[in-house]
Amino acid sequence: MKIKIKFKSSKVQKIKGSKVKKFKGSKVKKFKGSKVQMELREIYPTRVIMLIDMDAFFAQIEQVHNPMLKGKPIFVAGSPYKRSVITAASYEAKKFGVKSGMSLPEGKKLCPDAIVVLGNQDKYLDYCHRLIAIYQEFTDLVEPYSIDEAFLDVTGVQRLWGPAETIAQKIKARIKEELNLTCSIGIGPNKLLAKMAADRHKPDGLTIIEDKDVPNVIWPLPVEELIGVGERMKVHLNELGIKTIGDLAHFPLSVLKERFGKYGEMLYQSANGIGDCVVNPSNFWEIKSVGHSYTLPYDTNDSETIRWYIYYLASKVSRRLQKEGLAGKTITLVLRTNDFTNWGKSETIGEFTAHPKIIADTAYQLFIKYYQKSLLEKNSIRLVGVSVSNLTKPATQQLNLFWSQPKVTRMLDAVGEIKNKYGEEIIDLAIVLRKPAKTFIRKKVGCFLNAEYRRIEQLSAPESPR
C-alpha cells in the first residue's frame, strides 16, 4: 500500500503500511449522474476525483495584496472589535492554535502579536472565479464546494493531461504562477476520500488515498474527523462506544439505522470509504438558500430585542430573494448562545414566498416554540440568523386560486422599486422601523453608529499599556 504526499519540495513522500484486508460494508447504491459521467463510469470503472482546498484563503490573499504582511501572523475578521469572529487565520497564526470561528479575544490570547485585517468579500469572490477559470481549463466537471474549495472529476482527461498526480501538480503550478497562492489537493475515487485526503497534509500538500487504503489510513482516525460528524453526533457515537472511524465502520448497520435513520446508514457507508455523489458543475450556478446572520453588539436574553433582529434579518432575506427572482418554502432560524453553541430549527410552509412578514413570522414562531423559555433561562443570545431554502422561481410555482398572489407580487415589486430609488431604509416592516436600526446595527467595518455602544466597547476593551 502506498500513499503519495507531495509537499513544497519536489520529492514525493511515501508511507508504507501492512497489507490491506478486504472490508465488508453495505452495498453501494446505484450510481446516479449525468449522461456524460455514466459513460465515463462504463469506460473507467474507478473515478478519479480531486478536491482543491486553498490554504488559509482569505489570509493568503491579504498577504499577497500587502507584502508587509508576508510571514506575519494575521487574523481576517469582519471588524477590529472584540465581538468579531476570526474568519481566517494565516498559518503563522495557526501555529499558536488559532482557528477560524474563534472570537478575536480568544485568538489574541493565543497569538498576541497577530495583525487584524478587515475582510473584503468582493476581493475573495474575484479570486474564487479566477481559480474556477483555471480548473475549467483542465476539466469541465468542476463543482465549487465553498468559496475556497472545489471538486474536479479528472477521470476522462488523464489521456490528455496525464495521471491525476501530474494534473494536480500542473494546477498547483498554475495557481502559484498566476495568483501567487498555494493550495492543498486530495485525490481519491470519490468526493469523500478526496476531501479527507486534502485535509491530511496542509499547507501546500498533495495526498492520494485509494479504496484499499481506507483500513490503514482512515479507520484509525478519531470519529469526529469523518465528514458529517459534528460535536453533537460525536457525543451520540461515543455513547455507543464508537471512538474511531474504524469502530463506526464495523458497528452493526441495523443499530445505526434504528438510532439515526438514513443518516446512520450514510455515516456507515462514509466510514467504509463509500460515496457515490457525483461532481455536479451546475451546483455553482444554483442558489440553494438565501440567508442573513448578525453578531449582536452585546449578548442578550431579552425576547423583544431578539424578535426585532429576527424581523430585521427576515426583511434583508426577503430583499435578496426578490433581487434574485426567487421564493422559498423552508424557513430556518439559527441562534448562537454566549457559550458559542449553535442552535437551529426549520419549518416548511405550504406556499412558496418571498414576503418579509411571512418569513419573519415563521422564524419568530420557531423562536417562541423551541427557544424562548428553554434557552433564554440559562443563556444569552450572541448571534441571530434567518434563511430561506427549498427555492424556486415564482414563475414555476403552482398558483393558489384562493390567495391573491399577483397582488402580493405587485406589492413586493413596488417596495423594491422604492428601495432602489430612495434607499434600503426608506420603507420596511413596521416593527423594524419602530426601533431605529442605528440603535442595534453597526456598520460593516464594525463601527457602532450609536455613541453609547462605542463607549461600552471602549470600557470593555483591555487597557493599553501606559
N, C-alpha and C positions, 0 to 999 in steps of 0.2 A: 504494500500500500504506500502511495506517495501523495503528499500534499505539497503543492508548489506555492511558495510565498515569495513575492517579489517586493523588496524594499527599495530604498533610494539607490542602492548600488545596483550594478548591472547583473550581479550574480543572483541565481535563484536558489533559495534555501530549501532543502528537502528534509522532511521529517519521516523517519521510518517507524513502522508500528508492526504489531503482530498480525497474523493472517486473519482476515475478517470472515466471520461466520455469517451464513445467510440468515437474515432475521425474518420472523413471521409477523405479519401485521394484517390489518384488514385489507380487503380487496380495493384496488384503485378504482375510483369511479370512472365511468366512460368519459373519455376526453371530449371536451366541447370547445370549439374555437372557430375562427374564421375559415373560409374555404381554403385560403392560401396556406394556413397553418395545418389544416387537416391533410393537405397534400404533402407538406413538409414532414408531417408525422409518419406518412407512409414511406417517404424516401429515406428519412433519417429517424431510426427507431428512438433515439435518445435526443432530446432537445438540448440546446446549449444556451443557457440564459445568463446574462451578465447584469449585475447591479453596480452602478457607478454612484458613489457617495462622495460628495465634495467635502474635503477636510475643513472643519470649522469655517463653513462657507462665508457667513457674514463677516467674521473677524478677518479672514484671509483677504476679502475684498477691500476692507478698510485699510489693511496693511499695504495692499498694492497701491491704493489711491494716496496714501500718506506714508512714504518711505521711512519717515521718522518713527513710525510705529513698528517697523520690522524688528523682530527678535524681542519685543517687549510684551509683557502680559497685558491684554486688553479685554474689557467687557463691552459687548454691544448691548445697549439697553434702550428702552423707549424714552427714558428721561434720566437725568442725573440724580433724581431724588431717591430717598431711602426706600420708598414703597415700590419702586420699579423692579422689574424682573429681568434677569440676565437672559437675553435671547440667544447669545452665542459668546463663547469664550475662546481666546486663542490657545494654542497648545502650550504656550509659555505659561498661561494661567491654569490650564488643566493639570499641569504638573503638581499644583498645590491642592488638587482635589476639587476645584471649582467645576460645576456642571451647569448646563443650560437649565433654566427654570428656577434657579436659586434667586432669592432676593439679593439686592445689592449689599445690604449689611452682612448677609451670610458670606457672600463672595469676598467682601473686603476683609472679613475676619481671617479667611484662609489665605488671601493674597492682598495684603495692604497696599502694595505698590502698583496695583493694576490701574490702567488708564480707562476711564469710562468714555465710550464713543456713542453718540446718538445714532440709532439705526436709520437707514434710508431704504424703505421698501421698494421704491421705484428703481433704485440702483440695483438691488438684488434681483428683481424681476427681469431687468435688462440682461444681466449676466445669465440668468436661467434660460432665457430664449436663445442667447448666443451659444450656450452649451448644447441645447437641443439641436440647434442647426449643425453642430459638429457631429453629434451622434447620428443624425439622419444622413450624413454623407457615407456612413458605413452600413446602415441598415434602415429600412423604412419601418421596421417593427420596434418603435420606441414608445415607451409608456412612462411619462413622468410620475414618480411616486410621491414626491414632495418638491418643494422649491429647490432642494439641493440633492435630490436623488432621482434616478431614472433606471428603469429596466430596459434591457435591449435583448431581443431574440436574434442571435447571430447564427442560428442553425443552418440557414440556407446561404450564407455569404462566405463561408470558410474557404470555398474553392476560389473565391475572388480575392480575399484578403489574407488567407492563411488560417492557421489554428486559432482557437479562441484566445490563447495566451498572447499570440502575436497581435491580434486585433486590439486587445486590452493595452498592450504596450504602445501601439500606434496612437490610440485615443489619448492615453496619458501624455504622450509627447506633443500631440496637437494642442491639448488644453494648456500645457506648460508654455508652449511656444506662443500661442495666440493670446492667452489670458493671464499668463504667469501665475496659475493656480495649480495646486496638487489635488489629487483625488485618491480614494481607495476603491479598488474594484474586487468584487467577488464573482466567481464563476461556478455555476452548478447546473444540474439537469432540470431544475425548476426554480421558481421565484424564491421559495422558502430557503433552499440551500444557498442560492446566490446571495440573498440578503444576509444570512448568517455568516457566510464566508467573508463578505465585505466588512462585517463588524469584528472579525477576528484580529486583524492587524491594521492599525492606524498609527500615524498618518502615512500616506503615500504607499499603501500596501497593495499587493496583488495575490489573492488567495483562490485556490481551486479546490472544491470539495465535490467528490463524486458520490453516487449512491453507496458504493462499497465502503466509503469512509465513515458513514454515519455512526456505526457502533463504537469506533475508536475515537472519533473526533467530537461528535455531537452528544452522545449519550452521557459522558462523564460530566457535562456542564450542569450547573445549577438549573433547576426547572424554570426559574424566572427569566433565564436568558432565551427561552423559546419564544418565538414571535407569537403574540396573542396572550401571553401570560403576564398580567399586571400584578400589582401588590395584593389586591383582594383575592384574585384567583390563586396566587401563590399560597395565601393563608389556607384556602379551602383544600388545595392539593396537599399541603404539608399535613393537614389534619388526617388525610388518608394515608399518610406515610410516604408520600411521593416527594422526594427531595431533589432528585436529579432528573434530567430528561430521559435517561435510561429507565428509571423507575416508572415513569409515565408510559414509555414505550412497551413495557412488559405488564402493565396493570390491566386487569380484566376490562375489556371494552364494554361489556354489559353493565358493569358498575358505573363507569364513566357516563354512559348514555342515560342510565337511570338517574344519576345525580345532576348532570349538566345538560342533558338533552343532546341536540345536534352539535352543540358547541363541544361537548365531551368527545364526540366522535372525531370532530375536526382536530382537537388537540392530540388525540391518539394518533391520527394519521401524520400530523406535523412532527410528533416525536419520533416517528419512524421514517422521517425524511420524505414523506409522500405529499405531493402537491400537484394539482392539475390546473391551476389558474394560468390562463394564457396571457401573454403580453398584448395588451389592447391599446393601440395608439389613439383610439377615439376618446379614451379617458382624459386626454389632455384638453380636449375642447368641451367636454361635457361638464357642466356645473351640477354638482350633486347636492350641495347645500349652500345656503346663504346665512351668515350669522354675524353678530357683533358681541364682543365681550368688553368689560371695562373693570379695571382695578380701582376700587374706591379710594378716595383721598384718605379715608380713615375706616377702620373696622367698625361695623355697626350691627346691632340686633334689633333696630327699630323697623317694624314692619312697613310703616308708611314710606320710609326712605327707600327700602328695598323695592316697594311697589313702584315708586317713581322711577327708579332705574330700569325696572322691567319694561315699563311703558315707553321710556325714552329710547331704550335699545330696540324695542319692537318697531318703533317708528323709523329708526335707521335701517332695520332689516327690510321693512316694507318699501322704503325708498329704493334700496338696491334691487329688490325683486322687480319693481316697476321699471327701473332703468334697463334691466336685462330682459324684460318682457316675460317674466316667469311668475308662476303661482305654485304654492305647495300645500300639502295636507298634513305633514308631520311637524309639530312644533316642539322644540326641545328647550328646557330651562337648565342651565348649569350654574351651580354655586360653588364657590371656593371659600372654605372657612379659614379662620385665623391660624389654624394649625396646618394649612396648605393641603387639606383633604378636599378632593373634588367630589361633588355630588351632582347627579344629573337624572332627569326624568323626561320622558317624551309622551306625547299624545297625538294620535292620528284622528283628525276630524273628518266629517262627512264630505265636505266640499273643498276643492282647491281654492286658495285665497292668497291675496297679497295685501289684504286690508289690515292696516296697523292695529285697529281696535280688536279685531278677531284674534290676531296673533298675540297681542298683549293680554287680552282677557284669558286666553287659553294658558299662556305661560304663568299668569298670576294665579289661576286656579290650581295649577300644578304646585306652586309655592304653598298655597293655603293647605292643600290636601296632604302634602308629603313633608313639608319642612317648617311651617310657621311655628308649630308647637314643639315638635321633637328636636329640631335643630337649634332654634334660637335660645332655648333654655340653657344650653351648655356652651354654645359657640357664638362667635360674631362672624359676620359675613365680610369677606375681603374682596371677592370678585363676583360679578353677575354677568351671565351670558345668555343670549337668546338666539336661536337659529331656527330655520325652516328648511326641511328636506322633503324627499318624495315629490320632486318638482316636475312641472310640465309647462308647456307653452299654453297660454289661455285659449288660443285658437283650437287646440287639440282636445280640450276637456269637454265632457258632456254637460250640456246646459240643463239647469233645473227649471222647469216650467213655472214653478211656484215661487221663484226668487228673482228679484229684479237685478240680475247680473249686469245687464247693459247699463243701468243707472249707476251701479257701483263703479263699473269700469270708467264711465264718463267722469264721475266724481274724482276718482283717483288720478285720471289724466289731467283734469283741471287743476288739482292740487299740485301735480308735478310741474305743470307749466308755470304756475305762480312761483314755485320754489326756484325754477330755472331762471326766472326773470328777476325776482326780488331777494333771493337768498333762502337758505335752508330753514332759518328760524322764523320766517315771516308768517308761516301757518303750520299748525301741528295739532296733535290731540290736546284737548283742553287740560287734561291732567298734567301734561308736560309743560304747557305754557303757564299753568297756575304757579308752579315753583320755577323761577328763572333758572335756566341751565347753568348760568355762571356761578350759582351757589354751589353746584355739585361737580361740574365738569371742568377739568383743567385743559390747557392747550396740549396739542400733540407732543410738543417738546417737553412737557412735564411741568410747565409753569402754571400755578393756580391763578385764575383770574381774580379770585377773591383775596383781598389783602389779609383777611383774618386767617385763612388757611396757610398763607405764606408765613405768617407769624408763628402758627402752630408748628409748621415744618421746621422752621429755624430753631424753635425751642426744643424740638425732639431730636435735632441733629447733634452729633457729638461736638464738643467744643474743640476749636482749633488751638494748637499749642501757642502759648504766648512767649 
